[in-house]
């Protein structure tokens, strides 16, 4: 049974009247995740509207602003900017808020399926007077705008919510609302499930297992091994989730490679078209392993018991001030202008170049990322910095450009390549690839409720498709049990990706002092050392293909409407 809509609401300021109204009125609560209330046939967008998902918009926009130095990829002649712009699928409104600062004479309209935008009353008066939010479903109804109303249309990452047969109709509508000579820009991603090779994930779950034998008093014993189904080995540990993820979009008739099909619909609706080549960002380089923690002192348990006793005797006295904990950090920014300021002032940032930040490994080849190289000490950031000064850095490109896909009309292929600031991307730190991987795997987690619905459908109607992925297809399993197993798989995927990203490496590059790990008991340290050795040994299996497989693929399109 699908989850019922949540009755819980939060209050927010209405974007026009300033009154406090429920912000959750447009959402369903599915197992703690916010989703739009539309039927999947009318609005097939499967991602949730949780905070970490909405933050991806800020993260991606900050990246574009950093490499392009502008809110737009369009080169406007003589700095004549649009006077009226439409952001189609505006999300939280991040792009509009930065574009409004750049185009000071332009009025903006943000159009989206749900109300998640910054309330107008919270914006600066000069910007608030030029911004409005409109809500609707452009897949089922026409855009509520007049013909030739806009000079410019912006579309960013809409491919996960548009069926293949709707692109043509949508671009016809975009063409209708654009004035003659107006321009539309599209930034789109392919739908990709980032995977990890088994050699990387196996040590993360390897544990010493107890014997399955039952020993009797007479000295005999009996093994209780359960027969295992004859299932061929899976390509990687998260193959079931990958199958569910792709099925979510395929069942909604959403093409997994919108970057390949958009030129067909684009060229049939616009006069001049620039189709940039596809840029494939590779996986980040394997980071060094963190140093092992220190063992607990032999009398640690007795000391803890003594401290607990002392605390119980002094409960009536004022508590000592607590030791401050480190601030939490997110890979995304809640203020889009912060990244721009960092970029212009040369301050450390996640996008810093190799000269101002340390590489995660002296070179980017499997041999040089040897598991037998010295592990990184996490006591201070100084160790990290000293390694970067002495290491000979051999940097490989962060991306692969598929020039075979670059297309253009009268503007030519050269103009296509100019859309992508490859020179600026080349300046990025190796660790910036962790941001691309973060974007991709968080997009997968954002679809987990749609993936679970696909799992339930297979459990009830297509059990054979689950057997080949190693799922227990026992019909007596309740939905709760299935849900628990599913959440374990999702959490495992999340933790594996976090281990691959290794956020602590990015923090060290930014100059943060990575705190030492908590001390462990002897038994815990033995297990940690075993895991450490297993991970070092596993890295011997790393191949070029494993290390440099794409984790994200993006493409840019620009089109102009005919001048009558």
C-alpha positions in Angstrom: 0.0 0.0 0.0 1.5 3.4 -0.9 2.2 5.8 1.9 -0.5 8.3 2.7 0.1 12.0 2.5 1.5 13.4 5.6 -0.7 15.8 7.6 2.3 17.6 9.1 3.0 21.0 7.6 5.5 23.8 8.1 4.7 27.5 7.8 6.3 29.9 5.4 5.7 33.3 4.0 3.6 33.5 0.9 5.6 34.8 -2.1 3.2 37.6 -2.9 1.1 38.5 0.1 3.7 37.9 2.8 1.2 35.9 4.9 2.2 32.6 6.6 0.9 29.6 4.7 1.6 25.9 4.8 4.6 25.0 2.6 3.9 21.3 2.5 0.6 21.5 0.9 2.1 20.4 -2.5 3.9 17.3 -1.1 3.4 13.7 -0.1 5.5 12.2 2.6 6.8 8.8 1.6 8.7 7.1 4.3 10.1 10.4 5.5 10.9 11.8 2.1 9.0 14.7 0.5 7.6 14.1 -3.0 5.2 16.1 -5.3 1.6 14.9 -5.1 1.1 14.5 -8.9 0.5 11.1 -10.4 3.6 9.7 -12.1 2.0 9.6 -15.5 1.3 13.4 -15.3 4.5 14.4 -13.6 7.1 11.5 -13.9 9.8 13.4 -12.0 10.9 10.8 -9.4 13.3 12.7 -7.2 12.4 13.8 -3.7 12.4 17.4 -2.4 14.5 16.7 0.7 17.0 19.3 1.7 20.1 17.4 0.5 18.5 17.0 -2.9 17.5 20.7 -3.2 21.1 21.6 -2.2 22.3 19.8 -5.4 20.9 22.8 -7.4 23.1 25.2 -5.4 26.1 22.9 -5.8 25.8 22.6 -9.5 25.1 26.3 -10.0 28.1 27.2 -8.0 30.3 25.0 -10.2 28.9 26.6 -13.4 29.4 30.1 -12.0 33.0 29.3 -11.0 34.1 27.9 -14.4 32.0 30.3 -16.6 32.3 33.4 -14.5 28.7 34.2 -15.4 25.1 33.0 -14.8 24.7 32.2 -18.5 26.7 30.3 -21.1 25.4 32.6 -23.9 27.8 35.3 -25.2 25.6 38.3 -25.6 26.9 40.8 -28.2 28.0 44.2 -26.8 26.8 43.1 -23.3 23.2 43.6 -24.3 21.5 41.4 -21.8 17.9 40.1 -21.9 15.2 42.3 -20.6 12.8 39.5 -19.7 14.0 35.9 -18.8 12.2 32.6 -18.0 13.8 29.9 -15.9 11.9 26.8 -16.8 12.1 24.2 -14.0 13.6 26.9 -11.7 13.8 24.7 -8.5 14.6 26.8 -5.5 15.4 29.8 -7.7 19.2 29.8 -7.3 20.0 30.6 -10.9 17.5 33.6 -11.0 18.9 35.1 -7.8 22.4 35.2 -9.3 21.3 36.2 -12.8 19.3 39.1 -11.3 22.5 40.5 -9.9 24.3 40.2 -13.2 21.4 41.5 -15.4 20.3 44.5 -13.4 17.6 45.6 -16.0 16.0 42.2 -16.5 12.8 40.9 -15.1 12.7 37.2 -14.2 10.0 34.5 -14.0 10.7 31.2 -12.4 8.4 28.4 -13.4 8.3 25.1 -11.5 6.0 22.2 -10.5 6.0 22.9 -6.8 6.5 25.8 -4.4 10.1 25.5 -3.1 11.4 28.9 -4.1 12.7 31.6 -1.7 9.8 33.8 -0.7 9.8 37.1 -2.5 9.4 38.9 0.8 12.8 37.6 1.9 14.7 39.0 -1.1 16.4 42.3 -1.3 13.9 44.9 -2.5 15.8 45.7 -5.7 15.7 42.0 -6.7 12.3 41.2 -5.4 10.7 43.9 -7.6 12.0 42.0 -10.7 11.3 38.4 -9.7 8.1 36.3 -9.7 7.4 32.6 -9.2 4.7 30.7 -11.2 3.7 27.1 -10.6 2.3 24.5 -13.0 2.9 21.4 -15.0 4.3 22.1 -18.5 3.9 18.4 -19.4 0.1 18.6 -19.3 -0.7 22.2 -20.0 0.6 25.0 -22.1 3.0 27.5 -20.6 0.8 30.3 -19.1 2.7 33.0 -21.0 2.0 35.1 -24.1 3.6 34.6 -27.5 7.0 36.3 -27.9 7.1 37.3 -24.2 10.7 36.4 -23.3 14.1 37.4 -24.6 15.8 34.4 -22.9 14.9 30.9 -21.5 17.0 29.0 -19.1 16.7 25.2 -18.6 18.9 23.2 -16.3 18.8 19.5 -15.5 15.2 18.7 -16.5 16.0 15.4 -18.2 15.0 13.2 -15.2 11.4 14.4 -15.4 10.6 14.7 -19.1 9.5 11.6 -21.2 11.2 11.3 -24.6 7.9 12.0 -26.5 7.4 15.3 -24.6 10.7 17.1 -25.6 9.4 18.1 -29.0 6.1 19.6 -27.5 8.1 21.4 -24.8 10.5 23.0 -27.2 7.6 24.1 -29.4 6.2 25.9 -26.3 9.6 27.4 -25.6 9.8 28.6 -29.2 6.3 30.2 -28.8 7.1 32.2 -25.7 10.5 33.4 -27.1 10.5 36.6 -29.1 12.1 36.5 -32.6 15.8 36.5 -32.1 15.5 35.3 -28.5 17.8 32.6 -27.1 17.3 29.4 -25.1 20.1 27.7 -23.2 19.9 24.1 -22.0 22.4 22.4 -19.5 21.6 18.7 -19.3 23.0 15.5 -17.6 22.7 11.9 -18.7 21.1 9.6 -16.2 23.9 7.6 -14.7 24.2 5.2 -11.8 27.8 5.5 -10.5 29.2 2.1 -9.6 32.1 0.9 -7.5 34.2 -2.2 -8.4 33.9 -5.2 -6.1 37.6 -4.9 -5.1 36.8 -1.6 -3.5 33.6 -2.5 -1.7 34.4 -6.1 -0.6 36.9 -5.0 2.1 34.3 -2.5 3.5 32.1 -5.4 4.4 34.5 -8.2 5.1 34.2 -9.4 8.6 35.5 -12.5 10.5 32.7 -14.9 10.4 31.9 -17.4 13.2 31.6 -21.1 12.3 28.2 -22.4 11.4 28.9 -25.7 13.1 26.9 -27.0 16.1 29.0 -28.7 18.7 27.4 -31.5 20.9 28.5 -32.6 24.4 29.9 -35.9 23.1 32.4 -34.0 20.9 30.6 -34.4 17.6 29.5 -31.5 15.5 27.1 -30.8 12.7 27.4 -28.0 10.1 24.2 -26.0 9.5 25.1 -24.7 6.1 22.1 -23.5 4.1 21.9 -24.4 0.4 22.7 -21.3 -1.7 20.8 -20.7 -4.9 22.8 -21.1 -8.1 23.2 -17.4 -9.0 25.9 -16.1 -11.3 28.2 -13.5 -9.8 27.0 -10.0 -9.9 29.0 -7.3 -11.8 29.2 -5.2 -8.6 27.7 -5.0 -5.1 25.0 -2.6 -6.0 23.7 -4.2 -9.2 20.1 -4.6 -7.8 19.9 -0.9 -7.0 21.3 0.0 -10.4 18.6 -2.2 -12.1 15.9 -0.5 -10.1 17.2 3.0 -10.7 17.3 2.6 -14.5 13.9 0.8 -14.5 12.3 3.9 -12.8 13.1 6.1 -15.8 12.6 3.4 -18.4 9.0 2.7 -17.1 8.3 6.5 -17.3 9.6 6.5 -20.9 12.4 8.8 -19.9 15.5 8.4 -22.1 18.6 7.7 -20.0 20.8 9.7 -22.4 19.0 13.0 -23.1 22.3 14.5 -24.3 22.0 12.2 -27.3 18.4 12.9 -28.3 18.1 16.6 -27.6 19.8 17.8 -30.8 17.0 16.2 -32.8 14.3 18.2 -31.1 16.4 21.3 -30.8 17.3 21.7 -34.4 13.7 21.2 -35.5 12.5 24.2 -33.4 15.4 26.8 -33.5 17.2 28.6 -36.3 20.7 28.7 -35.1 21.8 25.8 -32.8 25.0 25.2 -30.9 25.4 21.7 -29.6 28.5 21.5 -27.4 30.4 18.1 -27.1 29.5 15.8 -24.2 31.9 16.2 -21.3 32.4 13.0 -19.2 33.8 13.7 -15.8 35.8 10.7 -14.5 35.8 9.2 -11.0 38.0 11.0 -8.4 41.5 9.5 -7.8 41.7 7.1 -4.9 42.6 9.0 -1.8 45.2 7.7 0.7 43.8 5.7 3.6 43.4 7.5 6.9 45.9 6.6 9.6 44.9 4.0 12.1 43.5 5.3 15.4 45.4 5.1 18.7 44.6 2.2 21.0 42.8 2.9 24.3 45.0 2.9 27.4 44.8 -0.4 29.4 43.0 1.2 32.3 40.5 3.1 30.0 37.5 1.2 31.2 38.4 1.7 34.9 38.9 5.4 34.3 35.6 5.7 32.5 33.8 3.9 35.4 35.5 6.3 37.9 34.5 9.3 35.9 30.9 8.1 35.7 30.9 7.6 39.5 32.3 11.1 40.0 29.6 12.6 37.7 26.8 10.8 39.5 28.0 12.3 42.8 28.1 15.9 41.5 24.9 16.0 39.6 23.7 18.9 41.8 26.7 21.0 40.8 26.8 23.1 37.6 28.0 21.2 34.6 31.4 22.0 33.1 31.3 23.7 29.7 31.1 21.2 26.9 34.0 20.8 24.5 32.9 22.5 21.2 32.3 20.0 18.4 33.5 20.7 14.9 31.0 22.5 12.6 29.2 20.3 10.2 30.0 21.0 6.5 27.9 20.4 3.4 29.2 20.0 -0.2 26.7 22.5 -1.3 26.1 26.1 -0.4 23.0 27.9 0.8 24.3 31.2 -0.5 25.0 31.2 -4.2 27.0 34.4 -3.9 29.5 32.9 -1.5 31.1 30.8 -4.1 31.4 33.7 -6.5 33.1 35.8 -3.8 35.5 32.9 -3.1 36.4 32.5 -6.7 37.0 36.2 -7.3 39.1 36.7 -4.2 41.3 33.7 -4.6 40.2 32.1 -1.3 40.4 28.4 -0.8 37.4 26.6 -2.2 36.4 23.1 -3.3 37.1 24.3 -6.8 40.7 25.5 -6.1 43.4 24.8 -8.7 46.3 22.4 -8.2 48.7 25.3 -7.3 46.7 26.2 -4.2 45.5 22.8 -3.1 47.1 19.5 -2.6 46.4 16.5 -4.8 44.8 13.5 -3.2 47.7 11.3 -4.5 51.0 12.2 -6.1 50.0 10.8 -9.4 46.8 9.6 -10.9 47.9 6.1 -12.1 47.0 2.9 -10.3 50.7 2.1 -9.8 51.5 5.4 -8.1 48.4 5.1 -5.9 50.0 2.0 -4.5 48.4 0.5 -1.4 51.9 0.2 0.0 52.6 3.9 -0.1 52.6 5.7 3.2 49.2 6.4 4.6 48.2 10.0 5.3 48.5 11.2 8.8 45.3 13.0 9.9 46.6 14.8 12.9 47.0 18.1 11.1 46.6 19.7 7.8 50.3 20.5 7.7 51.2 16.9 6.8 49.0 17.1 3.8 50.4 20.4 2.7 54.0 19.2 3.1 53.3 16.2 0.9 51.9 18.4 -1.8 55.0 20.6 -1.9 57.4 17.7 -2.2 55.4 15.4 -4.5 55.9 15.5 -8.2 52.4 16.0 -9.5 51.4 14.4 -12.8 47.9 15.5 -13.5 45.6 13.7 -15.9 42.6 15.5 -17.4 39.5 15.6 -15.2 37.3 14.8 -18.1 36.9 13.2 -21.5 35.4 15.3 -24.3 33.4 13.5 -26.9 34.0 15.8 -29.9 32.1 13.5 -32.2 28.9 14.9 -30.7 29.7 18.6 -31.3 27.3 19.9 -33.9 26.4 23.4 -35.2 24.5 25.1 -38.0 25.7 28.4 -39.4 27.7 29.1 -36.2 29.9 26.1 -36.8 31.6 23.5 -34.6 34.2 26.0 -33.2 31.4 27.9 -31.6 30.2 24.6 -30.0 33.5 24.1 -28.3 33.5 27.7 -27.0 30.4 26.9 -24.8 32.5 24.8 -22.5 35.3 26.7 -20.5 37.7 23.8 -20.7 40.6 26.1 -19.7 38.9 26.9 -16.4 37.9 23.3 -15.8 41.6 22.3 -16.3 42.5 24.6 -13.4 40.3 22.7 -11.0 41.6 20.6 -8.2 41.6 16.8 -8.6 39.3 16.7 -5.6 36.7 18.7 -7.5 35.8 15.4 -9.1 34.4 14.3 -5.7 31.8 16.9 -6.1 30.7 15.4 -9.5 30.5 12.0 -8.0 28.5 13.4 -5.0 26.0 15.0 -7.4 25.5 11.7 -9.3 25.1 9.4 -6.3 22.8 11.8 -4.4 20.6 11.9 -7.5 20.3 8.1 -7.1 19.4 8.4 -3.5 16.8 11.0 -4.3 14.9 8.4 -6.3 14.9 5.7 -3.6 11.1 5.8 -3.1 10.4 5.3 -6.8 13.1 2.5 -6.7 11.2 0.9 -3.8 7.9 1.0 -5.7 9.7 -0.8 -8.6 11.0 -3.3 -6.1 7.6 -4.0 -4.7 6.2 -4.5 -8.2 8.9 -7.0 -9.0 8.3 -8.8 -5.7 4.6 -9.2 -6.5 4.7 -9.7 -10.2 8.2 -10.4 -11.5 10.0 -12.4 -9.0 12.3 -13.9 -11.6 13.9 -10.4 -12.1 14.8 -10.3 -8.4 16.2 -13.8 -8.3 19.0 -13.0 -10.8 20.0 -10.1 -8.5 20.2 -12.2 -5.4 17.1 -10.9 -3.7 15.1 -13.2 -1.4 11.8 -13.7 -3.2 9.9 -15.5 -0.4 6.3 -14.5 -0.8 5.8 -14.6 3.0 7.9 -11.6 3.5 5.9 -8.6 4.7 6.3 -5.2 3.2 8.0 -4.0 6.4 10.7 -6.7 6.0 11.1 -5.9 2.4 11.4 -2.2 3.3 14.1 -3.0 5.9 16.2 -5.0 3.5 15.8 -2.2 0.9 16.9 0.5 3.3 20.0 -1.6 4.2 20.9 -1.8 0.6 20.5 1.9 0.1 22.5 2.7 3.3 25.3 0.4 2.1 25.4 2.2 -1.2 25.5 5.6 0.5 28.3 4.5 2.9 30.4 3.0 0.1 30.1 6.2 -1.9 31.0 8.3 1.1 34.1 6.1 1.5 35.0 6.6 -2.2 34.5 10.4 -2.0 36.5 10.7 1.3 35.3 14.2 2.2 38.1 14.5 4.7 40.6 14.8 1.8 38.7 17.8 0.5 38.6 19.4 3.9 42.4 18.9 4.2 42.9 20.7 0.9 40.8 23.6 2.2 43.2 23.9 5.2 41.0 22.2 7.8 42.7 20.4 10.5 41.3 16.8 10.3 40.6 15.7 13.8 42.3 12.5 15.0 40.1 9.4 15.1 38.8 8.2 18.5 40.9 5.7 20.3 39.8 2.1 20.1 39.8 -1.0 22.3 42.3 -3.8 21.5 39.6 -5.9 19.8 38.3 -2.9 17.8 41.9 -2.0 16.7 42.6 -5.6 15.6 39.5 -5.5 13.4 40.4 -2.0 12.1 43.9 -3.2 11.2 42.5 -6.2 9.4 40.2 -3.9 7.4 43.1 -1.6 6.7 45.2 -4.4 5.3 42.4 -5.7 3.3 41.8 -2.3 1.7 45.5 -1.9 0.9 45.6 -5.3 -0.7 42.4 -4.6 -2.7 43.9 -1.6 -4.3 46.3 -3.8 -6.1 43.4 -4.9 -8.2 42.7 -1.3 -9.4 42.7 -0.8 -13.1 42.7 2.3 -15.3 39.1 1.5 -16.3 38.0 1.3 -12.7 39.7 4.6 -11.7 38.7 6.7 -14.7 35.2 5.5 -15.6 32.8 8.4 -16.0 30.8 9.4 -12.9 28.9 12.2 -14.7 28.2 13.3 -18.3 26.9 16.8 -19.2 26.2 18.8 -22.3 25.2 22.3 -23.2 22.8 23.5 -26.0 22.1 27.0 -27.2 19.4 27.9 -29.8 18.0 31.1 -31.3 14.5 31.7 -32.6 14.0 32.7 -36.2 13.7 36.5 -36.9 10.6 37.0 -39.0 
